[in-house]
Amino acid sequence: VLTQDVQPKTMHIRRNPQIGFLLSGMQPRERANDPINVFVQATAKLIDDEGEVARFLEKRERLTGRGADSPEDYQPLVILATPHYLRAEGFTGRRQPIVYRDFPGL
């Protein structure tokens, strides 16, 4: 996740690196009442090293086509989240949520 040091979330992460976030969206029209939700609990690390941030931005541009599209005075930080719990629900063909508590290789 790309952010700025002026955001409240960076202060919160410095105080307590245990974070949670929710990604939410909708299914195609035929299942419009079934929201897609992915909840993640993770340990966060703020990365402010300019070289590491530059490598992140280069990789993001290769994958998405979006480069560093921010003002020049913007000092970006990367939030590296290492998950320890993930719950996904609302995906087509799944009645029960998908839950992961083990992330080998991370």
Summary of the structure (lengths in Angstrom):
residues: 106
radius of gyration: 16.6
end to end distance: 16.7
largest distance: 47.5
contacts: 234
relative contact order: 0.23
helix: 25%
strand: 40%
